[in-house]
Amino acid sequence: MQRPIPTRSPDTDAEADRLQVELLRSATPARRAGLALSLTATIVGLARLALARQDPRANAEEIGVRFVELHYGREIGAGLAAFLRARRR
């Protein structure tokens, strides 16, 4: 007897959730990797969009540096900013 899979989201119907898990389990590794990469790209894009909304005057490079600072730390963000400045010279 298989235990029921707990619903991952309170607003998702249990049958829909079960079907989604079944589809993911039956997907090839390449398909699952593709889904993961797509989801990651979406989340990164939304995070960058939120940063742009916080500072509408920031250019793409500034937003990128801020993203790196927030996700990887100030030291790495500062290193990226220094690298980009040196590359412009």
Rosetta blueprint (number, residue, H / E / L):
1 M L
2 Q L
3 R L
4 P L
5 I L
6 P L
7 T L
8 R L
9 S L
10 P L
11 D L
12 T L
13 D L
14 A H
15 E H
16 A H
17 D H
18 R H
19 L H
20 Q H
21 V H
22 E H
23 L H
24 L H
25 R H
26 S H
27 A L
28 T L
29 P H
30 A H
31 R H
32 R H
33 A H
34 G H
35 L H
36 A H
37 L H
38 S H
39 L H
40 T H
41 A H
42 T H
43 I H
44 V H
45 G H
46 L H
47 A H
48 R H
49 L H
50 A H
51 L H
52 A H
53 R H
54 Q H
55 D L
56 P L
57 R L
58 A L
59 N L
60 A H
61 E H
62 E H
63 I H
64 G H
65 V H
66 R H
67 F H
68 V H
69 E H
70 L H
71 H H
72 Y H
73 G L
74 R H
75 E H
76 I H
77 G H
78 A H
79 G H
80 L H
81 A H
82 A H
83 F H
84 L H
85 R H
86 A H
87 R H
88 R H
89 R L
